Amino acid sequence: MDVTVSGCPVRGIIFDKDGTLFDFSTTWEAWAAAFLRRAACGDEERAQRAGAAIGFDLARARFLPKSIVIAGTPIEIASELNAYFPDLSFDELVALLNDEAAHAPQAEAVPLKPLLTTLRARGLALGVATNDAEAPARAHLQSAGVDGFFDFIAGSDSGFGGKPAPGQLLAFCADTGLAAKTVVMVGDSTHDLHAGRAAGMSTVGVLTGMAPLDVLVPHADIVLSDIGALPDWLDQLATV
């Protein structure tokens, strides 16, 4: 039996990465602290000032709810930081951001291999659309041993733009031959859900990022605790 949402069969799922496939705080709080101290060459006061510019409390190693890092691209983050590191060119700063990101620790939001195996067994095409750069995104997926599950992986520098614009999602459809109305976008931020809606996809929010339930609900067809709830949700759709 076909699983349908909004009257259309579900043929594919495209995931955000950070806060969706991987726990946001574990990865990016460690990344931010390491990057800021490295870029500041040990100058703790400068690292703290730069952290404040991107909504990161270095002393507590915590992001503020509206931090640009939560949904921003490396280019956007570098633009906020450029003034604090005049010894680095803009391109060098972006390269440093991406290098630290590639080595950031990863904590799976749920065990990914069993979940992705289940979704693939349903015949679903799977993709990743992230505002991270493509190289660190692929490094994270490869480190978790799950890169081979995905038919499509795009970062903000892959040539399709970044979210909330729908370019990455439409590229997934073009690459897989799927109609957008048969694809579900899954993410933890309004950037993800806005991109999904703009692409003409159904949208699923998850609570493993920084956005609370009340922020996601207006932009999602449903909000789940985490991506581990997707198979049960698909099963429920099949009985409707």
Secondary structure, DSSP 8 states (H G I E B T S, - for coil): ---EETTEE--EEEE-SBTTTB-HHHHHHHHHHHHHHHHTTT-HHHHHHHHHHTTEETTTTEE-TT-GGGT--HHHHHHHHGGG-TTS-HHHHHHHHHHHHHTS---BSS-HHHHHHHHHHTT-EEEEE-SS-HHHHHHHHHHTT-GGG-SEEE-TTSSS--TTSSHHHHHHHHHHT--GGGEEEEESSHHHHHHHHHHT-EEEEESSSS--HHHHGGG-SEEESSGGGHHHHHHHHHT-
